[in-house]
Amino acid sequence: KGEMDESLEKYREFMPMLQDMAELQKILMDKRSKRGAVDFDFPESKIVLDKLGKPVYIGPYPREIANRVIEEFMLACNETVAEHMYWTKVPFIYRVHEEPDTQKLKAFSEFSFNMGVPMRLTDPVQPKSLQEVLEKVKGRNEELILSRLLLRSMMQARYSPESIGHFGLAAKYYSHFTSPIRRYPDLMIHRSIKEFINKGIEGERVKVLSGLVAEASTNSSDMERVADDAERDLDALKKAEYMSLHVGEVFEGIISSVTGFGIFVILPNTIEGLVHITSLYDDYYVFNEVHMKLEGENSGKTYSLGDKLNVLVAKVDLDSHDIYFELEEKEGAEGGKAPGGRTRGKGPRPATTDAAGAPAKTMRTAGSPRTGSAPRSGGQGKPRTGAGPKTSRPSTSSKPKTGPGTGAGKAPASKSPSSRRPSTKKK
């Protein structure tokens, strides 16, 4: 207590204001929640590099009260500026977000229902209905999975000279005003506001500015996609480099996606990898698209979204940024360990995180046998008859080509899995 008091002593004069800010943040957040704003609380990846640019730590980026205060204040500011400028009739760049595609949302609703989380669909759809789904799974293993699938079902936000509202924020007026030093649309509207205040915008100038605003909206939306792709590619590269140092180690994770060619597992440190179906030797597994499961034909064992698994880092491809896992022990997804499961021995089970909050690791000696596994050839495993080809993971951008699921048990044809995930930063 004394140490905490001493650390805060030099900020004593600011404490009442900071406490008021924290209270106001909660009021603003509750107000947004009541009107139906959808809050995707995805863990962002914090990647720490050394002087040579090599990753030395990767983990979830903490979202503290300070982050929430800044976020709520920025949202309030962006909405206020957008509404004020809307009524001036001055050409302006708005941040807009259309309603979700009906078919994609219907597919998500069916999947959510099959997971035991019914969704109330209305016409037109209301953001509060989506918010209710996220509230039902908050704190559960299914939260991350359903959040990601829901995000894929929604449209991508973009810039527009027309104010048509922001569905995800349940806001009638919205803009990006608060970051002119790093976002061009913000800089553009700062210039427009300054001109409007100092000289006014009338007559021919309105026509000229209208053209500039329309062009800037289109270009900014296009460049945002390029920047997002570059950011995801860099994150994937650094995650692959990091995991290449941990080949042979075992981590605990949860199943984040199930496809016809295998299961994706995400670790507590936000890194994701593929357990390819050809590495599941104990049975012939069939993809159940309706319930998003792999089901063993003989054992009845299943692998479903949200199940916890221990996985061994088997291989990392630095060229494609792909990370491959194998199951560390035979576990039944429903009801714990399945018959024939491999055990560690008599010692205590290690913790899943270390003192720094990173996932705890255990090492299996290279070349040690896997109980119940078929013999290997060249270290890659022998594909089973009828097993799907190596295929790529469906795109996880917030505007996918298809809705949840990939198609009646058939995987898309491409060469290697991709562990990209949807961008969740921008609103």
C-alpha positions as CSV (number, residue, x, y, z in Angstrom):
1,K,0.0,0.0,0.0
2,G,2.8,2.4,0.9
3,E,4.6,1.7,-2.4
4,M,1.4,2.4,-4.3
5,D,0.8,5.7,-2.4
6,E,4.4,6.8,-3.1
7,S,4.1,6.1,-6.8
8,L,0.9,8.1,-7.0
9,E,2.0,11.0,-4.8
10,K,3.4,13.1,-7.6
11,Y,0.1,12.8,-9.5
12,R,-2.0,13.7,-6.5
13,E,-3.3,17.0,-8.0
14,F,-4.5,15.0,-11.1
15,M,-6.2,12.2,-9.3
16,P,-9.7,13.8,-8.9
17,M,-9.7,14.5,-12.7
18,L,-8.5,11.0,-13.6
19,Q,-11.2,9.5,-11.3
20,D,-13.9,11.7,-13.0
21,M,-12.6,10.5,-16.4
22,A,-12.9,6.9,-15.4
23,E,-16.5,7.5,-14.2
24,L,-17.4,9.4,-17.3
25,Q,-15.9,6.5,-19.5
26,K,-18.3,4.1,-17.8
27,I,-21.3,6.4,-18.4
28,L,-20.4,6.8,-22.1
29,M,-19.8,3.0,-22.5
30,D,-23.2,2.2,-20.9
31,K,-24.9,4.8,-23.1
32,R,-23.4,3.1,-26.2
33,S,-24.3,-0.3,-24.9
34,K,-28.0,0.6,-24.4
35,R,-28.4,1.8,-27.9
36,G,-26.9,-1.5,-29.2
37,A,-23.3,-0.8,-30.1
38,V,-21.4,-4.1,-30.8
39,D,-18.2,-4.3,-28.8
40,F,-15.7,-6.8,-30.2
41,D,-13.2,-7.2,-27.4
42,F,-10.5,-9.1,-29.4
43,P,-7.1,-9.5,-27.9
44,E,-4.6,-7.6,-30.0
45,S,-1.1,-9.1,-30.3
46,K,1.7,-7.3,-28.5
47,I,5.0,-8.1,-30.4
48,V,8.3,-7.1,-28.8
49,L,11.3,-7.1,-31.0
50,D,15.0,-6.9,-30.1
51,K,17.5,-4.5,-31.8
52,L,17.8,-6.8,-34.8
53,G,14.1,-6.9,-35.3
54,K,13.6,-10.5,-34.0
55,P,10.6,-11.2,-31.8
56,V,11.5,-11.8,-28.1
57,Y,7.9,-11.7,-26.7
58,I,4.4,-12.1,-28.2
59,G,1.3,-12.0,-26.1
60,P,-2.1,-10.3,-25.7
61,Y,-2.0,-6.5,-25.5
62,P,-3.5,-5.4,-22.2
63,R,-6.6,-3.3,-22.4
64,E,-6.5,-1.2,-19.3
65,I,-8.9,1.5,-18.0
66,A,-6.6,4.1,-19.6
67,N,-7.2,2.5,-23.0
68,R,-10.9,2.5,-22.4
69,V,-11.0,6.1,-21.3
70,I,-9.2,7.3,-24.4
71,E,-11.4,5.1,-26.7
72,E,-14.7,6.3,-25.3
73,F,-13.6,10.0,-25.4
74,M,-12.4,9.6,-29.0
75,L,-15.7,7.9,-30.0
76,A,-17.7,10.7,-28.5
77,C,-15.6,13.3,-30.2
78,N,-15.9,11.6,-33.6
79,E,-19.7,11.4,-33.3
80,T,-20.0,15.0,-32.2
81,V,-17.9,16.4,-35.0
82,A,-19.7,14.2,-37.6
83,E,-23.2,15.3,-36.5
84,H,-22.2,19.0,-36.3
85,M,-20.7,19.0,-39.8
86,Y,-23.6,17.1,-41.3
87,W,-26.0,19.9,-40.5
88,T,-23.7,22.5,-42.0
89,K,-24.1,20.8,-45.4
90,V,-20.4,21.2,-46.0
91,P,-18.7,18.4,-48.1
92,F,-17.2,16.0,-45.5
93,I,-15.7,12.6,-45.1
94,Y,-17.7,10.2,-42.9
95,R,-16.9,6.8,-41.5
96,V,-19.7,4.5,-42.5
97,H,-20.7,0.9,-41.8
98,E,-23.6,-0.7,-43.6
99,E,-25.9,-3.4,-42.3
100,P,-24.6,-7.0,-42.5
101,D,-25.4,-9.1,-45.6
102,T,-28.7,-10.9,-44.9
103,Q,-27.5,-14.3,-46.1
104,K,-24.2,-14.2,-44.1
105,L,-26.1,-13.1,-41.0
106,K,-28.6,-15.9,-41.5
107,A,-25.8,-18.5,-41.8
108,F,-24.2,-17.1,-38.6
109,S,-27.6,-17.2,-36.8
110,E,-27.9,-20.9,-37.7
111,F,-24.4,-21.7,-36.5
112,S,-24.9,-19.7,-33.3
113,F,-28.1,-21.7,-32.6
114,N,-26.3,-25.0,-33.1
115,M,-23.8,-23.9,-30.5
116,G,-26.6,-23.3,-28.0
117,V,-26.7,-19.5,-28.4
118,P,-29.9,-18.5,-30.2
119,M,-30.0,-15.1,-32.0
120,R,-33.0,-12.8,-32.4
121,L,-33.2,-11.8,-36.1
122,T,-35.2,-8.8,-37.1
123,D,-35.9,-7.1,-40.4
124,P,-34.1,-4.7,-40.6
125,V,-31.5,-6.2,-38.4
126,Q,-30.7,-4.3,-35.2
127,P,-27.1,-4.1,-33.8
128,K,-28.5,-4.9,-30.4
129,S,-29.4,-8.4,-31.6
130,L,-25.7,-9.0,-32.3
131,Q,-24.7,-7.4,-29.0
132,E,-27.0,-9.9,-27.2
133,V,-25.2,-12.8,-28.7
134,L,-21.8,-11.6,-27.5
135,E,-23.1,-10.9,-24.1
136,K,-24.4,-14.5,-23.8
137,V,-21.0,-16.0,-24.5
138,K,-18.9,-13.4,-22.6
139,G,-16.2,-15.1,-20.6
140,R,-16.8,-18.5,-22.2
141,N,-14.5,-20.5,-24.6
142,E,-17.0,-19.8,-27.4
143,E,-16.6,-16.0,-27.0
144,L,-13.6,-15.6,-29.3
145,I,-15.0,-18.1,-31.8
146,L,-18.4,-16.5,-32.2
147,S,-17.0,-13.0,-32.1
148,R,-14.7,-13.8,-35.1
149,L,-17.5,-15.5,-37.0
150,L,-19.8,-12.6,-36.4
151,L,-17.2,-10.1,-37.6
152,R,-16.8,-12.1,-40.8
153,S,-20.6,-11.8,-41.3
154,M,-20.5,-8.0,-41.2
155,M,-19.6,-5.5,-43.8
156,Q,-16.3,-3.6,-43.7
157,A,-16.4,0.0,-42.5
158,R,-15.3,2.5,-45.1
159,Y,-15.0,6.2,-45.8
160,S,-17.8,8.0,-47.7
161,P,-18.9,11.6,-48.6
162,E,-22.4,10.5,-47.6
163,S,-23.5,10.0,-43.9
164,I,-25.4,6.7,-43.8
165,G,-24.5,5.8,-40.2
166,H,-22.3,3.3,-38.5
167,F,-24.1,0.0,-37.8
168,G,-21.5,-1.5,-35.5
169,L,-21.4,1.5,-33.3
170,A,-25.2,2.1,-33.6
171,A,-24.3,5.7,-34.4
172,K,-26.3,7.8,-36.9
173,Y,-23.3,10.1,-37.5
174,Y,-19.7,9.1,-37.4
175,S,-16.3,10.3,-38.6
176,H,-12.6,9.8,-38.0
177,F,-11.5,13.2,-36.6
178,T,-9.1,12.5,-33.7
179,S,-6.0,11.3,-35.5
180,P,-4.9,13.8,-38.2
181,I,-1.2,13.0,-37.6
182,R,-1.6,9.4,-38.8
183,R,-4.8,9.1,-40.9
184,Y,-5.4,11.1,-44.1
185,P,-9.3,11.3,-43.7
186,D,-8.8,12.9,-40.3
187,L,-6.4,15.5,-41.8
188,M,-8.8,16.2,-44.7
189,I,-11.7,17.0,-42.4
190,H,-9.5,19.1,-40.2
191,R,-8.7,21.2,-43.2
192,S,-12.4,21.4,-44.2
193,I,-13.4,22.4,-40.7
194,K,-10.7,25.0,-40.5
195,E,-11.7,26.5,-43.9
196,F,-15.4,26.5,-42.8
197,I,-14.7,28.3,-39.6
198,N,-12.2,30.9,-41.1
199,K,-13.6,31.7,-44.5
200,G,-16.8,29.7,-45.0
201,I,-17.5,27.2,-47.8
202,E,-20.0,28.4,-50.4
203,G,-20.7,28.5,-54.1
204,E,-18.1,27.1,-56.5
205,R,-15.9,26.0,-53.6
206,V,-18.6,23.5,-52.5
207,K,-18.4,21.8,-55.9
208,V,-14.6,21.7,-55.9
209,L,-14.5,20.3,-52.3
210,S,-17.2,17.8,-53.1
211,G,-15.0,16.2,-55.8
212,L,-11.9,16.2,-53.5
213,V,-13.9,14.6,-50.7
214,A,-15.3,11.8,-52.9
215,E,-11.8,11.0,-54.3
216,A,-10.2,11.1,-50.8
217,S,-12.9,8.8,-49.5
218,T,-12.4,6.2,-52.2
219,N,-8.6,6.3,-52.0
220,S,-8.5,6.2,-48.2
221,S,-10.7,3.2,-48.1
222,D,-8.6,1.4,-50.7
223,M,-5.3,2.2,-49.0
224,E,-6.7,1.2,-45.6
225,R,-7.2,-2.4,-47.0
226,V,-3.6,-2.4,-48.3
227,A,-2.3,-1.2,-44.9
228,D,-4.4,-3.8,-43.1
229,D,-3.0,-6.6,-45.3
230,A,0.6,-5.4,-44.7
231,E,0.0,-5.3,-41.0
232,R,-1.4,-8.8,-40.9
233,D,1.4,-10.1,-43.1
234,L,4.0,-8.6,-40.8
235,D,2.3,-9.9,-37.7
236,A,2.2,-13.4,-39.3
237,L,5.9,-13.3,-40.2
238,K,6.9,-12.3,-36.6
239,K,4.7,-14.9,-35.1
240,A,6.2,-17.6,-37.4
241,E,9.7,-16.4,-36.5
242,Y,8.8,-16.6,-32.8
243,M,7.3,-20.1,-33.0
244,S,10.3,-21.3,-35.1
245,L,12.3,-21.0,-31.8
246,H,9.8,-23.3,-30.0
247,V,9.5,-26.3,-32.4
248,G,9.1,-29.4,-30.3
249,E,7.5,-27.6,-27.4
250,V,3.9,-28.1,-26.1
251,F,1.3,-25.4,-25.5
252,E,-2.3,-25.4,-24.3
253,G,-4.8,-23.7,-26.7
254,I,-8.3,-23.8,-27.8
255,I,-9.8,-24.7,-31.2
256,S,-10.5,-21.5,-33.1
257,S,-11.7,-22.9,-36.4
258,V,-12.7,-26.2,-37.9
259,T,-12.4,-27.0,-41.6
260,G,-12.5,-30.0,-43.9
261,F,-8.6,-30.1,-43.8
262,G,-8.0,-29.8,-40.1
263,I,-8.4,-27.7,-37.0
264,F,-6.9,-24.3,-36.1
265,V,-5.8,-23.8,-32.5
266,I,-5.1,-20.5,-31.0
267,L,-2.7,-20.1,-28.0
268,P,-3.0,-17.7,-25.0
269,N,-0.3,-15.6,-26.6
270,T,-2.6,-15.0,-29.7
271,I,-0.6,-17.2,-32.0
272,E,-2.6,-19.6,-34.2
273,G,-1.6,-22.8,-36.0
274,L,-3.0,-25.7,-37.9
275,V,-3.4,-29.3,-36.9
276,H,-3.8,-30.9,-40.4
277,I,-6.3,-33.7,-40.7
278,T,-3.5,-36.0,-42.0
279,S,-1.8,-35.8,-38.6
280,L,-4.9,-37.3,-36.9
281,Y,-3.9,-40.9,-37.1
282,D,-6.3,-42.6,-34.7
283,D,-9.4,-42.5,-36.8
284,Y,-10.9,-41.3,-40.1
285,Y,-12.4,-37.8,-39.4
286,V,-15.4,-36.3,-41.3
287,F,-16.1,-32.6,-41.3
288,N,-19.6,-31.7,-39.9
289,E,-20.2,-28.3,-41.4
290,V,-23.5,-27.6,-39.6
291,H,-22.0,-28.0,-36.2
292,M,-18.4,-27.1,-37.2
293,K,-16.9,-30.4,-35.9
294,L,-14.5,-33.1,-37.0
295,E,-16.1,-36.4,-36.1
296,G,-14.3,-39.8,-35.9
297,E,-16.2,-42.4,-37.8
298,N,-15.1,-45.3,-35.5
299,S,-14.4,-43.8,-32.1
300,G,-17.1,-41.1,-32.1
301,K,-14.5,-38.7,-30.9
302,T,-15.1,-35.0,-31.9
303,Y,-13.1,-31.8,-32.2
304,S,-15.3,-28.8,-31.9
305,L,-14.9,-25.0,-31.7
306,G,-13.8,-23.9,-28.2
307,D,-12.4,-27.2,-27.1
308,K,-9.1,-27.1,-25.2
309,L,-6.2,-29.0,-26.5
310,N,-2.5,-29.5,-25.9
311,V,-0.6,-29.1,-29.1
312,L,3.1,-29.6,-30.0
313,V,4.7,-27.2,-32.4
314,A,5.7,-29.5,-35.3
315,K,6.8,-27.3,-38.1
316,V,7.1,-23.6,-39.1
317,D,7.3,-22.4,-42.7
318,L,8.9,-19.0,-42.6
319,D,8.3,-18.4,-46.3
320,S,4.5,-18.8,-46.1
321,H,4.3,-17.7,-42.4
322,D,2.4,-21.0,-41.6
323,I,2.6,-22.7,-38.2
324,Y,1.8,-26.4,-38.0
325,F,0.7,-28.1,-34.7
326,E,0.2,-31.8,-33.8
327,L,-1.8,-33.1,-30.9
328,E,0.4,-33.7,-27.9
329,E,-2.0,-36.3,-26.5
330,K,-5.1,-38.0,-27.6
331,E,-7.9,-36.1,-26.0
332,G,-11.7,-36.4,-26.6
333,A,-13.2,-33.1,-27.2
334,E,-16.5,-34.0,-25.5
335,G,-15.9,-35.6,-22.1
336,G,-12.1,-35.3,-21.7
337,K,-9.5,-37.9,-22.8
338,A,-10.5,-40.4,-25.3
339,P,-9.6,-44.1,-25.1
340,G,-6.0,-44.7,-26.1
341,G,-4.9,-41.2,-25.1
342,R,-1.3,-40.5,-24.3
343,T,-0.4,-39.4,-20.7
344,R,2.6,-37.5,-19.5
345,G,3.6,-39.6,-16.5
346,K,3.2,-39.4,-12.8
347,G,4.5,-35.9,-12.2
348,P,2.3,-32.8,-11.7
349,R,0.9,-31.1,-14.8
350,P,2.6,-27.9,-15.5
351,A,1.0,-24.5,-15.3
352,T,-0.4,-23.0,-18.5
353,T,1.3,-19.7,-18.1
354,D,4.6,-18.6,-16.6
355,A,5.3,-15.7,-14.3
356,A,5.4,-13.2,-17.2
357,G,2.0,-14.3,-18.4
358,A,3.3,-16.1,-21.5
359,P,2.0,-19.7,-22.1
360,A,4.0,-22.2,-20.2
361,K,5.9,-24.7,-22.3
362,T,7.0,-28.4,-21.9
363,M,9.5,-30.1,-24.2
364,R,9.1,-33.5,-25.7
365,T,12.5,-35.1,-26.5
366,A,13.1,-35.1,-30.3
367,G,12.2,-38.5,-31.8
368,S,10.3,-39.8,-28.8
369,P,7.3,-42.0,-29.8
370,R,3.7,-40.9,-29.8
371,T,1.5,-43.5,-28.2
372,G,-1.2,-44.6,-30.6
373,S,0.4,-42.8,-33.6
374,A,1.1,-44.5,-36.9
375,P,4.8,-44.7,-38.0
376,R,6.0,-41.7,-39.9
377,S,7.7,-41.3,-43.2
378,G,10.2,-38.4,-43.6
379,G,8.7,-36.7,-40.5
380,Q,5.6,-35.5,-42.3
381,G,3.2,-38.3,-41.7
382,K,1.5,-40.5,-44.3
383,P,-1.7,-39.1,-45.7
384,R,-4.7,-41.4,-45.3
385,T,-6.9,-42.5,-48.1
386,G,-9.7,-40.0,-48.6
387,A,-8.1,-37.3,-46.5
388,G,-8.4,-33.8,-47.8
389,P,-5.5,-32.1,-49.6
390,K,-3.5,-29.4,-47.9
391,T,-5.6,-26.4,-48.3
392,S,-5.7,-22.8,-47.2
393,R,-7.7,-21.5,-44.4
394,P,-10.7,-19.5,-45.3
395,S,-10.0,-15.7,-45.3
396,T,-10.7,-14.2,-41.9
397,S,-11.0,-10.6,-43.0
398,S,-14.1,-8.8,-41.8
399,K,-15.6,-9.1,-45.3
400,P,-15.1,-12.7,-46.4
401,K,-16.1,-14.2,-49.7
402,T,-18.4,-16.6,-47.9
403,G,-20.2,-16.8,-44.7
404,P,-19.3,-19.1,-41.7
405,G,-18.4,-22.5,-43.0
406,T,-16.7,-23.5,-46.2
407,G,-19.2,-25.7,-48.0
408,A,-20.5,-29.2,-47.4
409,G,-17.4,-30.8,-46.1
410,K,-15.2,-29.6,-49.0
411,A,-12.1,-27.6,-48.4
412,P,-11.1,-24.9,-50.8
413,A,-8.2,-25.9,-53.1
414,S,-5.0,-24.1,-52.4
415,K,-1.6,-25.1,-51.1
416,S,-0.9,-24.1,-47.6
417,P,-2.9,-22.9,-44.5
418,S,-2.9,-19.3,-43.6
419,S,-3.2,-18.1,-40.0
420,R,-4.4,-14.6,-40.8
421,R,-7.1,-13.3,-38.6
422,P,-9.6,-10.5,-39.0
423,S,-8.5,-7.0,-38.4
424,T,-10.2,-5.7,-35.2
425,K,-8.6,-2.4,-34.6
426,K,-10.4,0.0,-36.8
427,K,-13.9,1.4,-36.2
